[in-house]
Structures are given as C-alpha cells and as structure tokens.
Amino acid sequence: MFILGISALYHDSAAALIHDGEIIAAAQEERFSRKKHDLRVPIQAINYCLNEASITAEAIDYVIYYDNPLLTLDRFLKNLLALGQDSEALIEKSAESMFGNKMWIHQKLRNVLGRLGKNDTLLCSNHHISHAASAFYPSPFEEAAFITFDGVGEWATTTIGYGKSNQLKILKEIDYPHSVGLLYSAFTYFCGFKVNSGDYKLMGLAPYGEPVYYDLLKEKLIEIKEDGSYRLNLKYFDFYINNVMTNDAFASLFGGTKREPESEITKREMDLAASVQKVVEEIVEKTALYAQKITGMKNLVLAGGVALNCVANGKLLGKGIFENIWIQPAAGDAGGALGAALYAFYQITGAERITKGSDQQKGSYLGPEFSEKEVKIYLDTNGYPYHSYTLREKNETLAKLLRDGKIIGLCNGRMEFGPRALGNRSIIGDARSIQTQSQMNLKIKYRESFRPFAPSVLLDDAEKYFLLEGHESPYMLLCVPVDENRRLPFDMKKFYPESGGLDLLPIVNIPRSDIPAITHVDYSARVQTVSKDTNPEYYDIIQAFKQLTGYGVIVNTSFNVRGEPIVCTPKDAYECFMRTEMDVLSFGNLILYKEEQPVFKEEIDWRERYALD
C-alpha cells in the first residue's frame, strides 16, 4: 500500500510517501522552489516522492492531508464572532486564504494528482495527531508518551498523550488562543526577527542575556500551573486580531517599541530572549512531569515547532523525567505530512507496528540524491573544473583542508528532511579554530555574528566532548554542555554595556573551550552524533580529520546562505559555493576548488532572489 501525506498552505509545505509502513521519501517544497518556508501545494515535492518510488499517481492508494480544514474554519469563524466589530483586520488578513485555498485543498491536490488515491477521496488527520504520529511511529519505542507543542493546529496548541503498539491517544489538550508557540513567536517578532524563520535566532541570542523579565512575564503575560498548563493574557497580544504579534501594551511593558529588523541588537533584546526561553523551558519541564505522571511511560517522543527548541530539549533530557527521549527531526509542519501518512497506514490496515531497536527515520536522509555521473554531466556541461579522487584520497584531502582552515561545502547522498543539515547538505569547518564561527557567519552564511554553530561528533567520541550521559543526538536536536575539562574561563557579564547596543563580534571571537567554534557563550553546544551505520560517508570524513588532528569533532551548518533554503541539486550547491567565500565544494569523490573556477555571474543578485529574513 502506498500512502501520500501532504502538508500545505500554512508554512513549510511538504510531501511524504510511505509503502507498507516504510518511509520511502519525504521533502519540503522549499528545496525545489527555492522559496524559503514555501507554503504552496507541494507539487515538486510530490513529484519527487513518486519518482523516488518509481510509481505514478495511479499507484497511490490513499492521500491524506495533515490538518482538518473544517475544524480550522470553525476556529476562524468563532474567532471572528468573539472579536465582533473588531474583526475587520482578521478578515482582511485571513479570509482569502481560508475560503480561497484551505477549504479547497482537496481540489488543489486533485489538480496535481488527477485522483486522490484509488477512492478519489482526500483523508484528513487532525493537526496534532499528525505531529504525534510523526514522532511516535518512526521512534524506536514500543510505547511512549508524546507531547506536541506548536503555534496552533485547528484548535489545539499543546497535547499530551501516548502511543502503544499501532495506536495513538490524546489525553490532554490546550486550545487556541493560549499557545506557548505563539508566545515565543511574539517575542521573536518584538525582538526584530521574522516569525517562524527567526525563532532560532531568538534561541541563539538568549545565552547573551539575563532572564530579568522572567517574573514580569509570569505576572503579566502568562499563568503557568504545576501540570504545565497555561493561559495567556490576551491584553498584550494582537495575533488573534490582525497580522502583528504584539500591541502597544506589550511594548509599554518592555520599555518601548519593537526592534526594527537589521537594527542594532541591545541588551533589552538579549534579556527578553533569555526570559522567554526560561518560561518555555519551565512549561516543557512541567508538562513532561505531568505527562509521565498520567501515562506512566518511561519513553517520551516530541513534535511540533516548539520541539525544535534544542535548548529546552537538552534541559529536559538532563532532568531525567523520562529514561529516553526521541524527537522528530522534521518536528514542524513539514513533518506533519509524514505523520499523517503513517497514521493513515496504521489506522486503515491495523498492521502490527514492529520496532527494531533503532528508529525508522533512516537518519532523515529522505530527499533526492544525485549520482556521480549526473554531477559530472552538470560540471562538464558548464565547464566547471573538478578533481576526481578515490574514496580514501577524498577523505584524507578533505581532512587536510579542514585542518588548514578551509571551509567546505558537502553535497552528497540523499538530502535531509527537516530544517537541519546532517552531513549531506552541509558546510563544515574546523571546530578548533577561534575564527571559524565569525568567518562562517559573516563570510559564508551572511548572517548575524552571534548565531552559534553545531558540532558533528563521532558517536563513540561524543562523551569526550559533551555531557550527553550515554544518549545519542543524531538529529541535532539536543543542546548540552561542553565537557567541563575543555572549558576556558569566560564571563559574559563583563561585556554588558551601561546602555545602548553590544558589539557581539568580539565576544564571539573569544575562545570558551578547546573547540571554540561550536562552544556557545553559556558553554553549550547543539550536538549531532554521527554513526557509521547511518551515514558512513560523513563518518569517514570526520574519522579522517580525527586521525590527522586527534579531534573527532567538526563544525556543521546547513548548506545555504541567509534567506535561502538548504541546497538540493548540484546546481544549487555550485551557485551557493560561488556566491560565498567558501573555499571547497565536494560532490562525493569530486572536489572543486574556488580559485580554479571561472568568474561567476548571476543575472539576479542572491540578496534580491532570497529576501533576507
């Protein structure tokens, strides 16, 4: 049985295809359209999934959408009724999307596929069931509690439940407009970052500040109970009224208007980030305690956009509330396509769910790959010079280049599903270098200097560098402390100004450990453990670097520039390579050096093509 799952029309549209419960392919539409967070019907992602399985649309048994449009309409109409005469802005903001697109998703998909499965009927899953299914079914656990946190899906914003065998059951739910995801997005917006794509920036900024607004948040903005449930004070928010997240009352509470994008970051923004991060961590911990209490489970799975907050995840792991935690790597809306497909399979067939001791996500390497022959055709056709190596020569060459301070782009194997690059569409560098973080931020990624980079570390060596305490982190979703023996003295507070902004670049360039490029200002790191079983090619590159330097850890960031989706094709990779100050590009055993390439000209400057966010 083939089942196609679809997420679309909100953000991060995606398609996922499963065959008899096995994940065959999954990808976000943005990787093909080159429009970040593309929300349109994922036509190109659907076509990719069908091609990967070597089938046509006629072979699909069922098509399922990750959300229930009727329940979403119910929320929209009741929101209008509650606002009464103040509903004009909400109607202007959302009516066309609701009535012109979301209510017609079945017809839009029929236009792409011809028929919606063999019964020509679109199945719909509830949004948070899709999230829960995306976390539970691929996990290695026979049974587990689940928690889902996001902005909103239909009515729900937070759910607690459990998965057992092939069944899922929601036990508790918090509904809109009370949402920890929307609370975090409100602070993202107020601090001058873009909602959805800027939440990572707020999380990265938080360690530079102090949670001085924490008590004020809990007094004015949110009431948090001991079971993790919460309520927002809507007096300070406008997200349920119009297209802005906060209002004048919110601004007055925090000493003035919101920060304008691209303007100077001040101590206020750092402290706001630290404060809301602390609130989120408190909610996550209390919710987990309650989930364990009412389910009695020893395992926990997480999904929803808030589950991408790796700092909160790391803190939760450290509390030991659950013995094991597994987080869906595509935890946001994109992963809902996968969850919906898996949920449909188990509910329709009643098939037994068999766990094999490891997860069934396949390392999240679920996107397209390109053969060496295909890459050579592209390079030769365009006259781009390259060098061909044996596998061993390639690994040794890349290791030496990393040791010598070169920044390398990797475009190998199947593209990752989810927002993290995990070695197949990655930019890598030497974690031992003091300059790597600022160099990669300012000259390669063209983004804010303060944003941290993640380490990729050999699984067997992980505890030499990080306090993982026997846990794996294959999907870069746990932020944990760097080993104390590797740390260097560093006091963030001495850099705080009396007033005004703070130049973060000098702080970034101060070493905080013997692996400074991936050690954040609070001595934390967002770790990816690399297993030879899951990604032998990437593992061998790091292993070759270890043999040369003694360090089994490197820097890993996604292969893209600011505002651009992660690269997909050889063409995407080459163009990104040429528009940045990256030194080397590797397509498997083919290596390209920047100084050997012809002059590269684009008809449209990439800054215009990818609107900066």
Buried (B, 14 or more C-beta within 10 A) or exposed (E): BBBBBBBBBBBBBBBBBBBEBEBBBBBBBBBBBBBBBBBBBBBBBBBBBBEBBEBEBEBBBBBBBBBBBEBBBEBBEEBBEEBEEEBEBBBEBBEEBBEEBBBBBBEBBBEBBEBBBBEEEBBBBBBBBBBBBBBBBBBBBEBBBBBBBBBBBBBBBBBBBBBBEBEBEBBBBBBBBBBBBBBBBBBBBBBBBBBBBBBBBBBBBBBBBBBBBBEEBBEBBBEBEEBBBBEBBBEBBBBBBBEBBBBEEBBEBBEEEBBEEEEEBBBBBBBBBBBBBBBBBBBBBBBBBBBBEBBEBBBBBBBBBBBBBBBBBBBBBBEEBBEBBBBBBBBBBBBBBBBBBBBBBBBBBEEEBEBEEBBBBBBBBBBBBBEEEEBBEBBEEEEBEBEEBEEEEBBBBBBBBBBEBBBBBBBBBBBBBBBBBBBBBBBBBBBBBBBBBBBBBBEBBBBBBBBBBBBBBBBBBBBBBBBBEEBBBBBBBBBBBBBEEBBEEBEBEEBEEEEEEBEBEEBBBBBBBBBBBBBBBBBBBBBBBBBBEBBEBBBBBBBBBBEEBEBBBBBBBBBBBBBBBBBBBBEBBBBBBBBBEBBBBBBBBBBBBBEEBEEEEEEEEBBEBBEBB
